[in-house]
Amino acid sequence: MDNPIYSLSAGALLVLATLGLYKMFVILKHKTFLDRRDLSVLKIDPKEIGTNMEVFIRAIKPPFTLEVAIQHLGKEKVYYLIVPRHKAKSLLSVKGLSEVKDYHLFHSGGEHLGAYFKDSEFWPQVSLEKIDFSVVNEVGEGAVVQFVFGKKRRGKTAVNFRIAASAPSVFQAREIMNGLKGSFGEYNSVDSSGEEFIHLVNAREFDSGEQMFWGVVAS
């Protein structure tokens, strides 16, 4: 039986928007979607996993999602691994991984901007530890760098490489996006900030229209 939250009519959504409850509906829909996909969110402690992040990620069999994020409350940069729940059981035996509740990146009532990267055949040369989150304010702003890893093809890994920012104003969100883009200057970015793209980020969905195929690191 379908969850009733997915059966609301356009009229009902308009009423929610009028009452100022639409953002709450989006958050609830996201949580319901995550539950339906049977995904687990694991927090990574880079100091405890016993190797660098790239080696650690290369050892995990796709599909999975890696995120480096700052939530809209606080300045702590956190690494997340999102995997099918059945895979999480074996991964939790790995030192440095712990299961957590999903986090909320997007500020309620704020502005959301996003982009994805294209046209690269190599793993990123920028260290994940050096991603520029410096302009993200402690309260009301958030940002994420997201890698959605799909199935391997022709010896390479299909990847969606995305960034997104949330802030009270478009100006603040754009400042965050500029910092994130600067961390990956060798890539061509495509701005994509519509509701559908934000849903893809929230749901950790792979999109073949965004895919790159990553192989060995460029020399």
C-alpha positions as CSV (number, residue, x, y, z in Angstrom):
1,M,0.0,0.0,0.0
2,D,1.4,3.4,-0.9
3,N,2.4,5.8,1.8
4,P,-0.3,8.6,2.1
5,I,2.4,11.3,2.0
6,Y,3.0,10.3,-1.7
7,S,-0.7,10.6,-2.5
8,L,-1.3,14.3,-1.7
9,S,-3.0,16.2,-4.5
10,A,-1.7,19.5,-6.0
11,G,-4.5,21.3,-4.1
12,A,-3.4,19.8,-0.8
13,L,0.2,20.9,-1.5
14,L,-1.1,24.4,-2.3
15,V,-2.9,24.5,1.1
16,L,0.3,23.4,2.8
17,A,2.3,26.1,1.0
18,T,-0.3,28.7,2.1
19,L,-0.1,27.6,5.7
20,G,3.7,27.7,5.6
21,L,4.0,23.9,6.1
22,Y,5.4,23.0,2.7
23,K,9.0,22.8,3.9
24,M,7.9,20.5,6.7
25,F,6.2,18.3,4.1
26,V,9.4,18.1,2.0
27,I,11.4,17.0,5.1
28,L,8.9,14.4,6.0
29,K,8.7,13.2,2.4
30,H,12.5,12.9,2.3
31,K,12.6,10.8,5.5
32,T,9.8,8.5,4.2
33,F,11.7,8.1,0.9
34,L,14.9,7.2,2.7
35,D,13.0,4.6,4.7
36,R,11.4,3.1,1.6
37,R,14.8,2.8,-0.1
38,D,16.1,0.9,2.9
39,L,19.2,2.9,3.2
40,S,21.5,3.4,6.2
41,V,23.5,6.5,7.0
42,L,27.0,5.8,8.5
43,K,29.2,8.5,10.0
44,I,32.9,8.2,9.1
45,D,35.6,9.2,11.6
46,P,38.6,9.8,9.2
47,K,41.0,9.5,12.1
48,E,39.8,6.0,13.1
49,I,39.4,4.2,9.7
50,G,43.2,3.4,9.6
51,T,43.8,4.7,6.0
52,N,43.2,7.8,3.9
53,M,39.7,8.5,2.6
54,E,40.4,7.7,-1.0
55,V,41.8,4.2,-0.3
56,F,38.9,3.5,2.1
57,I,36.3,4.5,-0.5
58,R,37.9,2.6,-3.3
59,A,37.6,-0.6,-1.2
60,I,33.8,-0.3,-1.0
61,K,31.7,-2.0,-3.7
62,P,29.1,0.2,-5.4
63,P,26.4,1.3,-5.2
64,F,26.9,3.8,-2.3
65,T,27.1,7.5,-1.6
66,L,29.8,9.5,0.0
67,E,29.0,13.0,1.4
68,V,31.2,15.6,3.0
69,A,28.8,18.1,4.7
70,I,28.2,20.9,7.1
71,Q,24.7,21.1,8.5
72,H,22.7,24.3,8.9
73,L,23.5,24.3,12.6
74,G,27.2,24.3,13.5
75,K,30.5,24.3,11.6
76,E,31.6,20.7,12.0
77,K,32.6,19.0,8.7
78,V,31.2,15.5,8.7
79,Y,31.8,12.5,6.4
80,Y,28.9,10.3,5.7
81,L,28.6,6.9,3.9
82,I,25.1,6.0,2.7
83,V,24.6,2.3,1.8
84,P,21.8,-0.2,1.5
85,R,20.8,-1.4,4.9
86,H,21.9,-5.0,4.3
87,K,25.4,-3.8,3.5
88,A,25.6,-1.6,6.6
89,K,25.6,-4.6,8.9
90,S,29.0,-5.8,7.7
91,L,30.5,-2.3,7.4
92,L,29.6,-1.5,11.0
93,S,32.3,-3.9,12.1
94,V,34.9,-1.5,10.5
95,K,36.6,0.8,13.0
96,G,35.6,4.4,12.5
97,L,32.0,3.8,11.2
98,S,28.9,4.3,13.2
99,E,25.2,4.4,12.2
100,V,23.4,7.7,12.7
101,K,20.1,9.3,11.9
102,D,20.0,11.2,8.6
103,Y,20.8,14.9,8.8
104,H,19.0,17.9,7.5
105,L,21.1,20.0,5.1
106,F,18.6,22.4,3.7
107,H,17.5,25.4,5.8
108,S,13.7,25.7,6.2
109,G,12.5,28.7,4.3
110,G,16.0,29.3,2.8
111,E,17.5,29.4,-0.6
112,H,19.0,26.3,-2.2
113,L,21.6,26.2,-5.0
114,G,23.3,23.2,-6.6
115,A,25.5,22.0,-9.4
116,Y,27.1,18.9,-10.8
117,F,30.4,18.3,-12.4
118,K,31.0,16.7,-15.8
119,D,33.7,15.8,-18.4
120,S,36.3,14.1,-16.3
121,E,37.7,10.6,-16.5
122,F,39.8,10.7,-13.3
123,W,39.3,10.7,-9.6
124,P,39.4,14.2,-8.1
125,Q,42.9,15.6,-7.4
126,V,41.7,17.7,-4.5
127,S,42.0,16.3,-1.0
128,L,38.5,15.9,0.7
129,E,40.1,17.5,3.8
130,K,40.8,20.7,1.8
131,I,37.3,21.4,0.5
132,D,36.6,25.1,1.1
133,F,33.7,25.4,3.6
134,S,35.2,28.5,5.1
135,V,32.3,30.9,4.1
136,V,29.6,28.6,5.6
137,N,28.2,30.4,8.7
138,E,27.6,28.5,11.9
139,V,23.8,29.1,12.0
140,G,21.4,28.9,9.1
141,E,23.7,27.7,6.3
142,G,24.8,24.3,5.1
143,A,26.7,22.7,2.3
144,V,27.4,19.2,0.9
145,V,29.8,17.6,-1.6
146,Q,28.2,14.4,-2.8
147,F,29.5,11.5,-4.7
148,V,26.9,8.9,-5.8
149,F,28.7,5.8,-7.0
150,G,26.9,3.6,-9.5
151,K,27.9,0.3,-11.1
152,K,31.3,-0.2,-12.7
153,R,31.4,-0.3,-16.5
154,R,34.4,-1.1,-18.7
155,G,36.6,-1.2,-15.6
156,K,35.5,2.3,-14.5
157,T,33.1,3.6,-11.9
158,A,30.0,5.6,-12.9
159,V,29.8,8.6,-10.6
160,N,27.4,11.6,-10.0
161,F,29.6,14.3,-8.5
162,R,27.4,17.1,-7.0
163,I,27.6,20.1,-4.7
164,A,24.7,21.9,-3.0
165,A,24.3,24.9,-0.6
166,S,21.5,26.2,1.6
167,A,21.4,29.6,3.1
168,P,18.8,32.3,4.1
169,S,19.5,34.3,1.0
170,V,20.5,33.6,-2.6
171,F,23.6,35.8,-2.1
172,Q,24.8,33.7,0.8
173,A,24.1,30.4,-1.0
174,R,26.0,31.7,-4.1
175,E,29.0,32.6,-1.9
176,I,29.1,29.1,-0.5
177,M,28.8,27.6,-4.0
178,N,31.7,29.7,-5.3
179,G,33.9,28.3,-2.5
180,L,32.9,24.7,-3.3
181,K,33.5,25.2,-7.0
182,G,36.9,26.6,-6.4
183,S,37.9,23.4,-4.6
184,F,37.3,21.5,-7.8
185,G,38.5,24.1,-10.3
186,E,39.7,21.5,-12.9
187,Y,36.1,20.3,-13.4
188,N,33.4,21.8,-15.6
189,S,30.3,22.5,-13.5
190,V,26.6,22.6,-14.5
191,D,24.3,24.7,-12.3
192,S,21.2,22.8,-11.5
193,S,19.1,24.2,-8.7
194,G,15.6,23.1,-9.5
195,E,13.4,21.1,-7.1
196,E,14.1,17.9,-9.1
197,F,17.9,18.3,-8.6
198,I,17.5,19.0,-4.9
199,H,15.4,15.9,-4.6
200,L,18.2,13.8,-6.3
201,V,20.7,15.2,-3.7
202,N,18.4,14.5,-0.8
203,A,17.4,11.0,-2.0
204,R,21.0,10.1,-3.1
205,E,19.6,9.0,-6.4
206,F,21.9,8.2,-9.3
207,D,21.2,10.1,-12.6
208,S,22.6,8.8,-15.8
209,G,22.4,12.3,-17.3
210,E,25.0,13.5,-14.8
211,Q,27.3,10.5,-14.9
212,M,31.1,10.5,-15.3
213,F,33.2,7.4,-15.5
214,W,36.2,7.5,-13.2
215,G,39.2,5.2,-13.6
216,V,42.8,5.7,-12.4
217,V,44.1,9.0,-11.0
218,A,45.6,11.3,-13.6
219,S,49.4,11.5,-13.6
